[in-house]
Amino acid sequence: MDIEKYGKKLIGNDEERAVSPVIGVILMVAITVILAAVIAAFVLDLGGSIGEEAQAGVSIEVDESDHKIQIQVTSMGNSDEIDVRGENVDYSGDHLIEAGETLTLEPDDGLENEADVSGTVTAVAIITDDGTETQVGSADFDFEGYSP
């Protein structure tokens, strides 16, 4: 058997080839790039349909000696309002809706009015259009020896 004879039958000679091997490689690379771009566009489009989280900046300071909790909004981000929640916290006032607003909770107006009270206060950012809520800050407190 003559290997050259079979090689020419399989590969062909210069006259029988339809496309140069270099052009074939370029076409294969182009097809791969286009296919990758289509797949990436499909995947990224699916990721864009997921709702975004509410974002805001909040500073929470606990003063255990004065039995006070101070909550300050540093930035609203994409949220519409900030809600205050937590254990042993009974705050039913307005939502915080502007950067720079500060809320001070004391045992008489928002905290349970007991001799010893502890718990967690949480700030939740809310996007009102779709009801998205995200916790943006929290702090534990332990007020001992409070006398109303």
N, CA, C and O atoms as a GROMACS GRO file, in nm:
protein
  592
    1MET      N    1   0.084  -0.118   0.000
    1MET     CA    2   0.000   0.000   0.000
    1MET      C    3   0.088   0.124   0.000
    1MET      O    4   0.189   0.133   0.069
    2ASP      N    5   0.046   0.214  -0.077
    2ASP     CA    6   0.120   0.338  -0.089
    2ASP      C    7   0.049   0.446  -0.007
    2ASP      O    8  -0.063   0.485  -0.040
    3ILE      N    9   0.114   0.494   0.100
    3ILE     CA   10   0.053   0.593   0.188
    3ILE      C   11   0.027   0.723   0.116
    3ILE      O   12  -0.075   0.788   0.140
    4GLU      N   13   0.117   0.763   0.029
    4GLU     CA   14   0.098   0.888  -0.044
    4GLU      C   15  -0.026   0.882  -0.132
    4GLU      O   16  -0.098   0.981  -0.147
    5LYS      N   17  -0.051   0.766  -0.189
    5LYS     CA   18  -0.167   0.750  -0.277
    5LYS      C   19  -0.297   0.769  -0.198
    5LYS      O   20  -0.388   0.838  -0.244
    6TYR      N   21  -0.304   0.707  -0.080
    6TYR     CA   22  -0.425   0.722   0.001
    6TYR      C   23  -0.436   0.861   0.062
    6TYR      O   24  -0.546   0.914   0.078
    7GLY      N   25  -0.323   0.921   0.096
    7GLY     CA   26  -0.323   1.056   0.150
    7GLY      C   27  -0.380   1.155   0.049
    7GLY      O   28  -0.456   1.244   0.085
    8LYS      N   29  -0.343   1.139  -0.077
    8LYS     CA   30  -0.395   1.229  -0.180
    8LYS      C   31  -0.544   1.207  -0.202
    8LYS      O   32  -0.617   1.301  -0.233
    9LYS      N   33  -0.589   1.081  -0.187
    9LYS     CA   34  -0.732   1.054  -0.203
    9LYS      C   35  -0.813   1.119  -0.089
    9LYS      O   36  -0.921   1.174  -0.112
   10LEU      N   37  -0.760   1.111   0.033
   10LEU     CA   38  -0.832   1.167   0.147
   10LEU      C   39  -0.827   1.320   0.149
   10LEU      O   40  -0.929   1.386   0.168
   11ILE      N   41  -0.710   1.375   0.129
   11ILE     CA   42  -0.693   1.520   0.138
   11ILE      C   43  -0.720   1.587   0.005
   11ILE      O   44  -0.778   1.695   0.000
   12GLY      N   45  -0.680   1.525  -0.099
   12GLY     CA   46  -0.694   1.586  -0.231
   12GLY      C   47  -0.572   1.668  -0.264
   12GLY      O   48  -0.492   1.701  -0.176
   13ASN      N   49  -0.558   1.701  -0.390
   13ASN     CA   50  -0.446   1.785  -0.427
   13ASN      C   51  -0.492   1.929  -0.434
   13ASN      O   52  -0.608   1.959  -0.408
   14ASP      N   53  -0.401   2.020  -0.470
   14ASP     CA   54  -0.433   2.162  -0.470
   14ASP      C   55  -0.548   2.197  -0.562
   14ASP      O   56  -0.624   2.289  -0.533
   15GLU      N   57  -0.564   2.125  -0.672
   15GLU     CA   58  -0.672   2.155  -0.766
   15GLU      C   59  -0.808   2.109  -0.715
   15GLU      O   60  -0.910   2.169  -0.748
   16GLU      N   61  -0.810   2.003  -0.634
   16GLU     CA   62  -0.936   1.946  -0.588
   16GLU      C   63  -0.989   2.012  -0.459
   16GLU      O   64  -1.107   1.996  -0.427
   17ARG      N   65  -0.906   2.084  -0.387
   17ARG     CA   66  -0.950   2.148  -0.263
   17ARG      C   67  -1.040   2.266  -0.293
   17ARG      O   68  -1.009   2.347  -0.381
   18ALA      N   69  -1.152   2.277  -0.220
   18ALA     CA   70  -1.247   2.386  -0.242
   18ALA      C   71  -1.206   2.511  -0.166
   18ALA      O   72  -1.224   2.623  -0.215
   19VAL      N   73  -1.150   2.494  -0.044
   19VAL     CA   74  -1.116   2.608   0.040
   19VAL      C   75  -0.976   2.585   0.097
   19VAL      O   76  -0.939   2.472   0.130
   20SER      N   77  -0.902   2.692   0.108
   20SER     CA   78  -0.769   2.684   0.168
   20SER      C   79  -0.783   2.647   0.316
   20SER      O   80  -0.879   2.690   0.380
   21PRO      N   81  -0.691   2.569   0.372
   21PRO     CA   82  -0.699   2.533   0.514
   21PRO      C   83  -0.699   2.654   0.607
   21PRO      O   84  -0.762   2.650   0.712
   22VAL      N   85  -0.630   2.760   0.571
   22VAL     CA   86  -0.626   2.880   0.654
   22VAL      C   87  -0.765   2.943   0.661
   22VAL      O   88  -0.809   2.985   0.768
   23ILE      N   89  -0.833   2.951   0.549
   23ILE     CA   90  -0.969   3.006   0.546
   23ILE      C   91  -1.063   2.918   0.627
   23ILE      O   92  -1.153   2.969   0.694
   24GLY      N   93  -1.044   2.788   0.622
   24GLY     CA   94  -1.126   2.697   0.701
   24GLY      C   95  -1.111   2.721   0.851
   24GLY      O   96  -1.209   2.719   0.925
   25VAL      N   97  -0.987   2.742   0.895
   25VAL     CA   98  -0.962   2.769   1.037
   25VAL      C   99  -1.026   2.902   1.077
   25VAL      O  100  -1.086   2.912   1.183
   26ILE      N  101  -1.012   3.004   0.993
   26ILE     CA  102  -1.073   3.134   1.023
   26ILE      C  103  -1.224   3.122   1.033
   26ILE      O  104  -1.284   3.182   1.122
   27LEU      N  105  -1.286   3.046   0.946
   27LEU     CA  106  -1.431   3.027   0.951
   27LEU      C  107  -1.472   2.954   1.079
   27LEU      O  108  -1.573   2.990   1.141
   28MET      N  109  -1.396   2.854   1.120
   28MET     CA  110  -1.428   2.781   1.243
   28MET      C  111  -1.418   2.873   1.365
   28MET      O  112  -1.504   2.867   1.454
   29VAL      N  113  -1.316   2.957   1.370
   29VAL     CA  114  -1.301   3.051   1.481
   29VAL      C  115  -1.417   3.150   1.482
   29VAL      O  116  -1.471   3.181   1.588
   30ALA      N  117  -1.454   3.201   1.366
   30ALA     CA  118  -1.565   3.298   1.358
   30ALA      C  119  -1.695   3.234   1.405
   30ALA      O  120  -1.772   3.297   1.478
   31ILE      N  121  -1.721   3.112   1.364
   31ILE     CA  122  -1.844   3.043   1.406
   31ILE      C  123  -1.843   3.023   1.558
   31ILE      O  124  -1.947   3.040   1.623
   32THR      N  125  -1.729   2.987   1.615
   32THR     CA  126  -1.719   2.968   1.759
   32THR      C  127  -1.745   3.099   1.835
   32THR      O  128  -1.815   3.099   1.936
   33VAL      N  129  -1.688   3.209   1.786
   33VAL     CA  130  -1.708   3.339   1.851
   33VAL      C  131  -1.854   3.380   1.844
   33VAL      O  132  -1.910   3.428   1.943
   34ILE      N  133  -1.917   3.363   1.730
   34ILE     CA  134  -2.058   3.400   1.715
   34ILE      C  135  -2.145   3.315   1.807
   34ILE      O  136  -2.236   3.366   1.871
   35LEU      N  137  -2.118   3.187   1.813
   35LEU     CA  138  -2.194   3.098   1.900
   35LEU      C  139  -2.178   3.137   2.047
   35LEU      O  140  -2.275   3.138   2.122
   36ALA      N  141  -2.056   3.170   2.088
   36ALA     CA  142  -2.033   3.213   2.226
   36ALA      C  143  -2.106   3.343   2.256
   36ALA      O  144  -2.160   3.360   2.366
   37ALA      N  145  -2.109   3.436   2.161
   37ALA     CA  146  -2.179   3.563   2.181
   37ALA      C  147  -2.330   3.542   2.196
   37ALA      O  148  -2.393   3.606   2.279
   38VAL      N  149  -2.386   3.453   2.116
   38VAL     CA  150  -2.530   3.425   2.125
   38VAL      C  151  -2.564   3.362   2.260
   38VAL      O  152  -2.663   3.399   2.323
   39ILE      N  153  -2.483   3.268   2.304
   39ILE     CA  154  -2.508   3.204   2.433
   39ILE      C  155  -2.494   3.305   2.547
   39ILE      O  156  -2.575   3.307   2.639
   40ALA      N  157  -2.391   3.390   2.541
   40ALA     CA  158  -2.372   3.491   2.646
   40ALA      C  159  -2.488   3.589   2.649
   40ALA      O  160  -2.533   3.627   2.758
   41ALA      N  161  -2.536   3.631   2.534
   41ALA     CA  162  -2.649   3.724   2.530
   41ALA      C  163  -2.773   3.660   2.591
   41ALA      O  164  -2.848   3.726   2.663
   42PHE      N  165  -2.795   3.535   2.565
   42PHE     CA  166  -2.910   3.464   2.620
   42PHE      C  167  -2.899   3.453   2.772
   42PHE      O  168  -2.996   3.480   2.844
   43VAL      N  169  -2.782   3.415   2.820
   43VAL     CA  170  -2.762   3.399   2.965
   43VAL      C  171  -2.772   3.533   3.036
   43VAL      O  172  -2.836   3.541   3.141
   44LEU      N  173  -2.711   3.637   2.983
   44LEU     CA  174  -2.717   3.768   3.047
   44LEU      C  175  -2.857   3.826   3.046
   44LEU      O  176  -2.895   3.896   3.139
   45ASP      N  177  -2.934   3.798   2.945
   45ASP     CA  178  -3.072   3.845   2.939
   45ASP      C  179  -3.155   3.778   3.047
   45ASP      O  180  -3.240   3.842   3.109
   46LEU      N  181  -3.131   3.649   3.070
   46LEU     CA  182  -3.203   3.581   3.177
   46LEU      C  183  -3.166   3.639   3.313
   46LEU      O  184  -3.253   3.652   3.399
   47GLY      N  185  -3.041   3.674   3.335
   47GLY     CA  186  -2.998   3.733   3.461
   47GLY      C  187  -3.058   3.870   3.484
   47GLY      O  188  -3.078   3.909   3.599
   48GLY      N  189  -3.087   3.944   3.379
   48GLY     CA  190  -3.144   4.077   3.392
   48GLY      C  191  -3.289   4.076   3.435
   48GLY      O  192  -3.339   4.177   3.483
   49SER      N  193  -3.357   3.964   3.420
   49SER     CA  194  -3.498   3.959   3.456
   49SER      C  195  -3.519   3.938   3.606
   49SER      O  196  -3.632   3.947   3.655
   50ILE      N  197  -3.412   3.910   3.679
   50ILE     CA  198  -3.422   3.893   3.824
   50ILE      C  199  -3.432   4.031   3.887
   50ILE      O  200  -3.358   4.122   3.851
   51GLY      N  201  -3.524   4.048   3.983
   51GLY     CA  202  -3.545   4.178   4.046
   51GLY      C  203  -3.424   4.219   4.129
   51GLY      O  204  -3.353   4.134   4.183
   52GLU      N  205  -3.400   4.348   4.138
   52GLU     CA  206  -3.287   4.396   4.214
   52GLU      C  207  -3.325   4.415   4.361
   52GLU      O  208  -3.441   4.437   4.394
   53GLU      N  209  -3.225   4.405   4.446
   53GLU     CA  210  -3.248   4.422   4.589
   53GLU      C  211  -3.253   4.570   4.624
   53GLU      O  212  -3.193   4.654   4.557
   54ALA      N  213  -3.326   4.600   4.730
   54ALA     CA  214  -3.329   4.737   4.781
   54ALA      C  215  -3.196   4.768   4.847
   54ALA      O  216  -3.142   4.685   4.921
   55GLN      N  217  -3.142   4.886   4.821
   55GLN     CA  218  -3.013   4.924   4.877
   55GLN      C  219  -3.025   5.058   4.948
   55GLN      O  220  -3.091   5.149   4.899
   56ALA      N  221  -2.960   5.069   5.062
   56ALA     CA  222  -2.957   5.195   5.137
   56ALA      C  223  -2.843   5.187   5.238
   56ALA      O  224  -2.797   5.078   5.273
   57GLY      N  225  -2.800   5.302   5.284
   57GLY     CA  226  -2.697   5.308   5.387
   57GLY      C  227  -2.758   5.356   5.518
   57GLY      O  228  -2.824   5.460   5.521
   58VAL      N  229  -2.737   5.281   5.624
   58VAL     CA  230  -2.796   5.313   5.754
   58VAL      C  231  -2.690   5.296   5.862
   58VAL      O  232  -2.611   5.201   5.860
   59SER      N  233  -2.688   5.390   5.956
   59SER     CA  234  -2.600   5.382   6.072
   59SER      C  235  -2.686   5.364   6.196
   59SER      O  236  -2.777   5.444   6.221
   60ILE      N  237  -2.659   5.260   6.275
   60ILE     CA  238  -2.735   5.235   6.397
   60ILE      C  239  -2.638   5.239   6.515
   60ILE      O  240  -2.542   5.163   6.520
   61GLU      N  241  -2.665   5.328   6.610
   61GLU     CA  242  -2.582   5.341   6.729
   61GLU      C  243  -2.666   5.313   6.853
   61GLU      O  244  -2.777   5.365   6.866
   62VAL      N  245  -2.613   5.232   6.942
   62VAL     CA  246  -2.682   5.197   7.066
   62VAL      C  247  -2.606   5.262   7.182
   62VAL      O  248  -2.486   5.241   7.199
   63ASP      N  249  -2.678   5.341   7.262
   63ASP     CA  250  -2.622   5.402   7.383
   63ASP      C  251  -2.687   5.333   7.502
   63ASP      O  252  -2.797   5.370   7.544
   64GLU      N  253  -2.618   5.233   7.557
   64GLU     CA  254  -2.677   5.152   7.664
   64GLU      C  255  -2.685   5.228   7.796
   64GLU      O  256  -2.768   5.195   7.880
   65SER      N  257  -2.601   5.328   7.815
   65SER     CA  258  -2.607   5.403   7.941
   65SER      C  259  -2.728   5.496   7.945
   65SER      O  260  -2.788   5.515   8.050
   66ASP      N  261  -2.764   5.555   7.831
   66ASP     CA  262  -2.882   5.644   7.825
   66ASP      C  263  -3.007   5.572   7.775
   66ASP      O  264  -3.113   5.633   7.765
   67HIS      N  265  -2.996   5.443   7.745
   67HIS     CA  266  -3.108   5.363   7.697
   67HIS      C  267  -3.169   5.423   7.569
   67HIS      O  268  -3.290   5.442   7.560
   68LYS      N  269  -3.084   5.451   7.472
   68LYS     CA  270  -3.131   5.509   7.346
   68LYS      C  271  -3.070   5.435   7.228
   68LYS      O  272  -2.958   5.384   7.235
   69ILE      N  273  -3.146   5.430   7.120
   69ILE     CA  274  -3.098   5.375   6.993
   69ILE      C  275  -3.118   5.484   6.888
   69ILE      O  276  -3.229   5.535   6.870
   70GLN      N  277  -3.010   5.518   6.819
   70GLN     CA  278  -3.019   5.621   6.716
   70GLN      C  279  -2.995   5.557   6.580
   70GLN      O  280  -2.895   5.488   6.558
   71ILE      N  281  -3.089   5.581   6.488
   71ILE     CA  282  -3.082   5.526   6.353
   71ILE      C  283  -3.074   5.643   6.256
   71ILE      O  284  -3.162   5.729   6.254
   72GLN      N  285  -2.967   5.646   6.175
   72GLN     CA  286  -2.950   5.755   6.079
   72GLN      C  287  -2.937   5.698   5.939
   72GLN      O  288  -2.863   5.602   5.916
   73VAL      N  289  -3.010   5.758   5.845
   73VAL     CA  290  -3.002   5.718   5.704
   73VAL      C  291  -2.887   5.796   5.641
   73VAL      O  292  -2.891   5.919   5.636
   74THR      N  293  -2.786   5.725   5.592
   74THR     CA  294  -2.673   5.793   5.527
   74THR      C  295  -2.693   5.805   5.377
   74THR      O  296  -2.647   5.902   5.317
   75SER      N  297  -2.762   5.708   5.315
   75SER     CA  298  -2.797   5.719   5.173
   75SER      C  299  -2.918   5.631   5.146
   75SER      O  300  -2.936   5.527   5.210
   76MET      N  301  -3.000   5.673   5.052
   76MET     CA  302  -3.121   5.597   5.019
   76MET      C  303  -3.095   5.492   4.911
   76MET      O  304  -3.175   5.398   4.897
   77GLY      N  305  -2.988   5.503   4.835
   77GLY     CA  306  -2.963   5.408   4.728
   77GLY      C  307  -3.080   5.403   4.632
   77GLY      O  308  -3.126   5.508   4.586
   78ASN      N  309  -3.131   5.284   4.602
   78ASN     CA  310  -3.247   5.271   4.514
   78ASN      C  311  -3.376   5.246   4.591
   78ASN      O  312  -3.480   5.219   4.531
   79SER      N  313  -3.371   5.256   4.724
   79SER     CA  314  -3.491   5.229   4.804
   79SER      C  315  -3.577   5.355   4.817
   79SER      O  316  -3.528   5.467   4.801
   80ASP      N  317  -3.704   5.333   4.847
   80ASP     CA  318  -3.799   5.444   4.862
   80ASP      C  319  -3.817   5.484   5.008
   80ASP      O  320  -3.846   5.599   5.038
   81GLU      N  321  -3.799   5.388   5.099
   81GLU     CA  322  -3.816   5.418   5.241
   81GLU      C  323  -3.740   5.315   5.324
   81GLU      O  324  -3.704   5.208   5.276
   82ILE      N  325  -3.717   5.351   5.451
   82ILE     CA  326  -3.651   5.263   5.547
   82ILE      C  327  -3.749   5.237   5.660
   82ILE      O  328  -3.807   5.331   5.716
   83ASP      N  329  -3.767   5.110   5.695
   83ASP     CA  330  -3.857   5.072   5.803
   83ASP      C  331  -3.773   5.024   5.922
   83ASP      O  332  -3.667   4.963   5.902
   84VAL      N  333  -3.819   5.050   6.044
   84VAL     CA  334  -3.748   5.010   6.166
   84VAL      C  335  -3.828   4.899   6.233
   84VAL      O  336  -3.948   4.915   6.259
   85ARG      N  337  -3.762   4.786   6.260
   85ARG     CA  338  -3.829   4.670   6.320
   85ARG      C  339  -3.737   4.607   6.424
   85ARG      O  340  -3.620   4.643   6.435
   86GLY      N  341  -3.792   4.514   6.500
   86GLY     CA  342  -3.706   4.438   6.589
   86GLY      C  343  -3.774   4.385   6.712
   86GLY      O  344  -3.890   4.414   6.741
   87GLU      N  345  -3.695   4.305   6.786
   87GLU     CA  346  -3.741   4.249   6.912
   87GLU      C  347  -3.751   4.361   7.016
   87GLU      O  348  -3.662   4.445   7.025
   88ASN      N  349  -3.857   4.361   7.093
   88ASN     CA  350  -3.879   4.461   7.198
   88ASN      C  351  -3.878   4.603   7.145
   88ASN      O  352  -3.853   4.698   7.219
   89VAL      N  353  -3.904   4.618   7.016
   89VAL     CA  354  -3.914   4.751   6.954
   89VAL      C  355  -4.055   4.764   6.903
   89VAL      O  356  -4.101   4.682   6.823
   90ASP      N  357  -4.123   4.866   6.946
   90ASP     CA  358  -4.261   4.889   6.904
   90ASP      C  359  -4.269   5.027   6.842
   90ASP      O  360  -4.334   5.117   6.895
   91TYR      N  361  -4.203   5.042   6.727
   91TYR     CA  362  -4.202   5.171   6.659
   91TYR      C  363  -4.305   5.168   6.548
   91TYR      O  364  -4.294   5.088   6.455
   92SER      N  365  -4.404   5.254   6.558
   92SER     CA  366  -4.509   5.257   6.456
   92SER      C  367  -4.515   5.393   6.388
   92SER      O  368  -4.619   5.431   6.334
   93GLY      N  369  -4.405   5.467   6.391
   93GLY     CA  370  -4.402   5.599   6.330
   93GLY      C  371  -4.385   5.592   6.179
   93GLY      O  372  -4.394   5.485   6.119
   94ASP      N  373  -4.360   5.707   6.121
   94ASP     CA  374  -4.339   5.715   5.977
   94ASP      C  375  -4.210   5.644   5.938
   94ASP      O  376  -4.120   5.625   6.019
   95HIS      N  377  -4.206   5.606   5.810
   95HIS     CA  378  -4.083   5.548   5.756
   95HIS      C  379  -3.981   5.660   5.738
   95HIS      O  380  -4.017   5.776   5.719
   96LEU      N  381  -3.855   5.624   5.744
   96LEU     CA  382  -3.748   5.720   5.714
   96LEU      C  383  -3.736   5.727   5.562
   96LEU      O  384  -3.715   5.624   5.497
   97ILE      N  385  -3.749   5.845   5.505
   97ILE     CA  386  -3.754   5.853   5.359
   97ILE      C  387  -3.651   5.946   5.297
   97ILE      O  388  -3.656   5.968   5.176
   98GLU      N  389  -3.560   6.002   5.374
   98GLU     CA  390  -3.459   6.090   5.316
   98GLU      C  391  -3.323   6.062   5.378
   98GLU      O  392  -3.313   6.028   5.496
   99ALA      N  393  -3.220   6.078   5.298
   99ALA     CA  394  -3.084   6.066   5.351
   99ALA      C  395  -3.062   6.180   5.450
   99ALA      O  396  -3.103   6.294   5.425
  100GLY      N  397  -2.999   6.150   5.561
  100GLY     CA  398  -2.975   6.251   5.664
  100GLY      C  399  -3.077   6.247   5.776
  100GLY      O  400  -3.054   6.306   5.882
  101GLU      N  401  -3.190   6.180   5.755
  101GLU     CA  402  -3.291   6.171   5.862
  101GLU      C  403  -3.238   6.084   5.975
  101GLU      O  404  -3.167   5.986   5.953
  102THR      N  405  -3.275   6.121   6.096
  102THR     CA  406  -3.233   6.047   6.215
  102THR      C  407  -3.354   6.017   6.301
  102THR      O  408  -3.442   6.101   6.320
  103LEU      N  409  -3.357   5.896   6.354
  103LEU     CA  410  -3.464   5.853   6.444
  103LEU      C  411  -3.399   5.807   6.574
  103LEU      O  412  -3.305   5.728   6.572
  104THR      N  413  -3.448   5.857   6.687
  104THR     CA  414  -3.398   5.815   6.817
  104THR      C  415  -3.509   5.741   6.890
  104THR      O  416  -3.616   5.797   6.914
  105LEU      N  417  -3.482   5.616   6.925
  105LEU     CA  418  -3.578   5.535   7.000
  105LEU      C  419  -3.537   5.532   7.146
  105LEU      O  420  -3.421   5.507   7.179
  106GLU      N  421  -3.634   5.558   7.233
  106GLU     CA  422  -3.613   5.552   7.378
  106GLU      C  423  -3.719   5.460   7.436
  106GLU      O  424  -3.817   5.429   7.368
  107PRO      N  425  -3.703   5.414   7.560
  107PRO     CA  426  -3.802   5.324   7.618
  107PRO      C  427  -3.944   5.380   7.619
  107PRO      O  428  -4.040   5.304   7.614
  108ASP      N  429  -3.959   5.510   7.625
  108ASP     CA  430  -4.094   5.567   7.628
  108ASP      C  431  -4.160   5.574   7.491
  108ASP      O  432  -4.283   5.578   7.482
  109ASP      N  433  -4.080   5.574   7.384
  109ASP     CA  434  -4.142   5.591   7.252
  109ASP      C  435  -4.086   5.495   7.149
  109ASP      O  436  -4.027   5.536   7.049
  110GLY      N  437  -4.105   5.369   7.173
  110GLY     CA  438  -4.064   5.273   7.073
  110GLY      C  439  -4.001   5.148   7.130
  110GLY      O  440  -4.008   5.042   7.068
  111LEU      N  441  -3.940   5.158   7.246
  111LEU     CA  442  -3.882   5.040   7.309
  111LEU      C  443  -3.973   4.995   7.422
  111LEU      O  444  -4.041   5.076   7.485
  112GLU      N  445  -3.974   4.866   7.446
  112GLU     CA  446  -4.054   4.814   7.557
  112GLU      C  447  -4.009   4.881   7.686
  112GLU      O  448  -3.890   4.895   7.712
  113ASN      N  449  -4.104   4.921   7.767
  113ASN     CA  450  -4.078   4.998   7.888
  113ASN      C  451  -4.069   4.903   8.007
  113ASN      O  452  -4.164   4.890   8.085
  114GLU      N  453  -3.954   4.835   8.021
  114GLU     CA  454  -3.933   4.740   8.129
  114GLU      C  455  -3.801   4.771   8.197
  114GLU      O  456  -3.718   4.844   8.143
  115ALA      N  457  -3.779   4.714   8.315
  115ALA     CA  458  -3.655   4.738   8.390
  115ALA      C  459  -3.534   4.688   8.312
  115ALA      O  460  -3.435   4.761   8.299
  116ASP      N  461  -3.539   4.568   8.261
  116ASP     CA  462  -3.430   4.513   8.179
  116ASP      C  463  -3.489   4.474   8.045
  116ASP      O  464  -3.582   4.393   8.038
  117VAL      N  465  -3.436   4.530   7.940
  117VAL     CA  466  -3.486   4.498   7.807
  117VAL      C  467  -3.367   4.479   7.714
  117VAL      O  468  -3.271   4.556   7.716
  118SER      N  469  -3.376   4.376   7.631
  118SER     CA  470  -3.271   4.352   7.533
  118SER      C  471  -3.337   4.303   7.405
  118SER      O  472  -3.452   4.258   7.406
  119GLY      N  473  -3.264   4.310   7.299
  119GLY     CA  474  -3.318   4.265   7.171
  119GLY      C  475  -3.233   4.313   7.055
  119GLY      O  476  -3.115   4.346   7.072
  120THR      N  477  -3.294   4.317   6.940
  120THR     CA  478  -3.227   4.358   6.817
  120THR      C  479  -3.315   4.457   6.744
  120THR      O  480  -3.436   4.435   6.731
  121VAL      N  481  -3.257   4.565   6.698
  121VAL     CA  482  -3.330   4.660   6.614
  121VAL      C  483  -3.273   4.645   6.472
  121VAL      O  484  -3.152   4.633   6.453
  122THR      N  485  -3.363   4.646   6.374
  122THR     CA  486  -3.326   4.622   6.235
  122THR      C  487  -3.380   4.732   6.146
  122THR      O  488  -3.493   4.777   6.163
  123ALA      N  489  -3.298   4.775   6.050
  123ALA     CA  490  -3.342   4.871   5.948
  123ALA      C  491  -3.360   4.794   5.818
  123ALA      O  492  -3.272   4.721   5.775
  124VAL      N  493  -3.477   4.813   5.755
  124VAL     CA  494  -3.510   4.742   5.632
  124VAL      C  495  -3.538   4.843   5.522
  124VAL      O  496  -3.625   4.930   5.537
  125ALA      N  497  -3.465   4.832   5.411
  125ALA     CA  498  -3.487   4.919   5.295
  125ALA      C  499  -3.600   4.859   5.212
  125ALA      O  500  -3.606   4.738   5.194
  126ILE      N  501  -3.689   4.945   5.161
  126ILE     CA  502  -3.807   4.899   5.088
  126ILE      C  503  -3.816   4.972   4.954
  126ILE      O  504  -3.802   5.094   4.948
  127ILE      N  505  -3.841   4.896   4.848
  127ILE     CA  506  -3.878   4.953   4.718
  127ILE      C  507  -4.029   4.937   4.709
  127ILE      O  508  -4.078   4.824   4.701
  128THR      N  509  -4.103   5.046   4.709
  128THR     CA  510  -4.249   5.038   4.721
  128THR      C  511  -4.316   4.986   4.594
  128THR      O  512  -4.424   4.927   4.603
  129ASP      N  513  -4.256   5.006   4.476
  129ASP     CA  514  -4.321   4.962   4.352
  129ASP      C  515  -4.346   4.812   4.349
  129ASP      O  516  -4.455   4.768   4.312
  130ASP      N  517  -4.246   4.734   4.388
  130ASP     CA  518  -4.262   4.588   4.382
  130ASP      C  519  -4.258   4.522   4.519
  130ASP      O  520  -4.264   4.399   4.528
  131GLY      N  521  -4.248   4.601   4.626
  131GLY     CA  522  -4.252   4.545   4.761
  131GLY      C  523  -4.123   4.477   4.804
  131GLY      O  524  -4.123   4.402   4.902
  132THR      N  525  -4.014   4.500   4.733
  132THR     CA  526  -3.887   4.438   4.768
  132THR      C  527  -3.836   4.495   4.900
  132THR      O  528  -3.832   4.616   4.919
  133GLU      N  529  -3.796   4.405   4.991
  133GLU     CA  530  -3.743   4.446   5.121
  133GLU      C  531  -3.608   4.380   5.142
  133GLU      O  532  -3.591   4.261   5.116
  134THR      N  533  -3.511   4.459   5.191
  134THR     CA  534  -3.377   4.408   5.218
  134THR      C  535  -3.328   4.467   5.350
  134THR      O  536  -3.335   4.588   5.372
  135GLN      N  537  -3.278   4.380   5.438
  135GLN     CA  538  -3.222   4.429   5.565
  135GLN      C  539  -3.090   4.499   5.535
  135GLN      O  540  -3.002   4.442   5.472
  136VAL      N  541  -3.077   4.625   5.580
  136VAL     CA  542  -2.957   4.703   5.552
  136VAL      C  543  -2.877   4.736   5.678
  136VAL      O  544  -2.768   4.792   5.668
  137GLY      N  545  -2.929   4.702   5.793
  137GLY     CA  546  -2.855   4.726   5.916
  137GLY      C  547  -2.926   4.668   6.036
  137GLY      O  548  -3.049   4.659   6.037
  138SER      N  549  -2.849   4.630   6.137
  138SER     CA  550  -2.910   4.583   6.261
  138SER      C  551  -2.810   4.601   6.375
  138SER      O  552  -2.689   4.609   6.353
  139ALA      N  553  -2.864   4.608   6.496
  139ALA     CA  554  -2.779   4.622   6.614
  139ALA      C  555  -2.850   4.558   6.733
  139ALA      O  556  -2.972   4.567   6.746
  140ASP      N  557  -2.771   4.493   6.818
  140ASP     CA  558  -2.825   4.435   6.941
  140ASP      C  559  -2.816   4.538   7.052
  140ASP      O  560  -2.724   4.620   7.055
  141PHE      N  561  -2.911   4.533   7.144
  141PHE     CA  562  -2.907   4.622   7.259
  141PHE      C  563  -2.943   4.544   7.384
  141PHE      O  564  -3.015   4.444   7.379
  142ASP      N  565  -2.891   4.591   7.497
  142ASP     CA  566  -2.917   4.528   7.626
  142ASP      C  567  -2.922   4.639   7.731
  142ASP      O  568  -2.819   4.680   7.785
  143PHE      N  569  -3.043   4.687   7.758
  143PHE     CA  570  -3.062   4.796   7.854
  143PHE      C  571  -3.097   4.734   7.988
  143PHE      O  572  -3.202   4.671   8.004
  144GLU      N  573  -3.009   4.752   8.086
  144GLU     CA  574  -3.033   4.698   8.219
  144GLU      C  575  -3.059   4.812   8.317
  144GLU      O  576  -3.000   4.919   8.305
  145GLY      N  577  -3.146   4.788   8.411
  145GLY     CA  578  -3.169   4.882   8.518
  145GLY      C  579  -3.244   5.007   8.478
  145GLY      O  580  -3.230   5.111   8.543
  146TYR      N  581  -3.323   5.000   8.373
  146TYR     CA  582  -3.403   5.116   8.334
  146TYR      C  583  -3.521   5.128   8.428
  146TYR      O  584  -3.590   5.030   8.455
  147SER      N  585  -3.544   5.248   8.478
  147SER     CA  586  -3.661   5.267   8.564
  147SER      C  587  -3.750   5.373   8.501
  147SER      O  588  -3.712   5.490   8.491
  148PRO      N  589  -3.869   5.332   8.460
  148PRO     CA  590  -3.960   5.426   8.394
  148PRO      C  591  -4.015   5.530   8.489
  148PRO      O  592  -4.093   5.616   8.448
   0.00000   0.00000   0.00000
